[in-house]
Amino acid sequence: MKKNIIDRGKSVKTTLKILDRDPWLTPYKNYLNLIMDGYRQKKSDLLKKGESLRDFANGHLYFGFHRLDKGWVYREWAPAADSLYLIGDFNNWHPYSHPLKSLGNGTWEIFISENDGLSHGSKVKVLVIHQGQSQDRIPLYTNKVIQDKRTLDFSGQVWSPPKPYEWKYSYRRNSKDPLLIYEAHIGMALEKESIGSYREFAHHVLPRIKKLGYNTLQLMAIMEHPYYGSFGYHVSNFFAASSWFGTPEDLKFLIDSAHGMGIGVIMDLVHSHSVKNFAEGINSFDGTIEQFFHQGHQGYHKLWDSMLFNYGKNEVIHFLLSNIKFWLEEFRFDGFRFDGVTSMIYKDHGLGKVFDNYDKYYSPNTDIDALNYLQLANELIKEINPSAITIAEEVSGFPGMALPIEEGGIGFDYRLAMGMADFWIKALKLKDEDWNMDGLYHELTTHRPGEKRIAYAESHDQSLVGDKTLIFRMADKEMYWHMNRDSENIIIDRAIALHKMIRLITISTGSEGYLNFMGNEFGHPEWIDFPREGNNWSFAHCQRKWSLVDNPLLRYSELNNFDSSMINFIKSNNLMGGEVKCLWIDNNKKIIAFKKNHYLWVFNFHPENSYKKFQLPIHSEGTFQVVLDTDREEFGGFNRIDSKILYKVKYLSKISKDRGIEFYLPCRCGIVFKKVSTNE
């Protein structure tokens, strides 16, 4: 299975459905079979006869600390270590009083009597000795980490509350419900210059999400990370809920509260890399890099300054799959957004590469081990919770990423449509009259055959310092002075109009899911800048200013009103996904119109030209009525559209055979019509 170069001319019998979906893959069928062979072989290597992946992924149930009748057992995996010693406040950090016994195959164990003082809340580390060198490490499977406020040193903390958390609500996502995701970061979710908590988020932010209409919460930065400013992407302790925001029970309370509101919770899962720190992370835990990571350039991401896993190693797969099962069962997460998939599946991590032909997907640069790991991960998730959601953050467009494994895919439910956000940034750098309607429609509607997408206009990436949100690109400094409702400012008017249109056309053009980042629904001003040395450790830009949207005198509430109406309209009418039929694209008039279900969607992006009697051929009979438009006064518009008018399909001219509707189409406006009756 280590062979990467394939004779593409060699005939291999295959029944993979992915080839039927995309005939351009036919020359690469041998490579596709190699991936599938690797997946089947890896399962065979890992699993005993009759065993499932769910049975296999139990590392967290064996390793780490576990309470027994008369004490505790602690087990560790450190294959290259010469000896291990448990240290902590229970033994005054004595380096050699509690040695672990080797059980073979890299496994170490110690029993600690209840009389030794170890208890729930004890701070612990393990002294690892390798070739005469010793270092205090945080146990690999620790499920809580604590930082000493005086020394800033991190330690593991034994966490086994005498009274387990009592779950109040059960939740299973209905697969027929549209996926409407609210992406959020716990620490910066409150309007205060400090770090917010899990419970504060549950009390103050969850009700906002519920009211807006989103049905899925995507949480960032949940896995423990020593540097707050990493946005949670430099993970140190994979089985520990981040202590920046509270205890594991506090996180369970948040998830339980969301479930009680009918909101599913998915987690930003970082299995693409790990913080390189020795003191806080898992790097060289047993004294060797290769315990978890590749050696050399394949094991280090120079831009992220972090370590990269060796997905071909069975013990690494066991660690990562156990991690997935832990979060699903211990915290009842409803799925995952897998971070950095592109970095995982290419040996050069996809850096600086343009994926403009299929040869770049299938080459010696492709990491088949990583692809097989992702297949196993997706299979495990569905074994545990068939309704769980998996989303791939994958920018190269690797074929089959969001197709079932049995079809020759990698098994994700969705892939992020990352090109959409990039397109909007490029468009906003141009003058409005230079926008290309054909390019816009193509970007929003084109997708890999059979693969579901999560659409979005902007995520947390566009909100970070060094980049700009869409509203800030359009309005910039004018937002500081002209966002009050009685102010007249053409720059703000343009920004508000396009902010709504961009979201409406993005959510409606055929993607099966939609994502918004916390605060962007109301045009949160400025950027996100985590406390760091460069800003004198300030929290001023690491918060959400909810008072802006709550102030009825400001225009933020108008954008919020539109977002809530749009989301609830999409949800109540089940309008995510579906076939999109193009009706009209006019690059000169800046118009795009299409049909989906029994709805017509019409957008006029022209900055000045309105069309009093715009005629839209729709090639069907019926009567239509406006059910949503971006120009309503409560949305910050000019109320130029009368939603009471009924538009009956008719011949559009005496000499034309085209039948359609005629209506007023204002500039910078999006309109949704619904068929309300069939013509006699």
Secondary structure, DSSP 8 states (H G I E B T S, - for coil): -------TTS------THHHH-GGGGGGHHHHHHHHHHHHHHHHHH--TT--HHHH--HHHHSEEEEETTEEEEEEE-TT-SEEEEEEGGGTT-SSSSB-EEEETTEEEEEEEGGGT--TT-EEEEEEEETTEEEEE--TT-S-EEE-TTT--EEEE----SS-----------TTS-EEEEEEESTTSSSSSS---HHHHHHHTHHHHHHHT--EEEEES-EE-S-GGGTT-S-SEEEEE-TTS--HHHHHHHHHHHHHTT-EEEEEE--S-EE--SSSS-TTTTS-GGGTB-SGGGGEETTTTEE-B-TT-HHHHHHHHHHHHHHHHHS---EEEETTHHHHHBTTTTTT----SGGGTSSTTB-HHHHHHHHHHHHHHHHH-TT-EEEE--SS--TTTTS-GGGTS---SEEE-HHHHHHHHHHHTS-GGG--HHHHHHHHH---TT--EEE-S--HHHHBTTS--HHHHHHGGGGGTS-BTT---HHHHHHHHHHHHHHHHHHHSS-SEEEEETTGGGT--S-B----GGGTT--TTSS--HHHHH-TTBTHHHHHHHHHHHHHHHHHTT-SS---EEEEEETTTTEEEEEETTEEEEEE--SS--EEEEEEE-SS--EEEEEEETT-GGGTS-----TT-EEE-EESSSS---EEEEEEE-SSEEEEEEEEE---
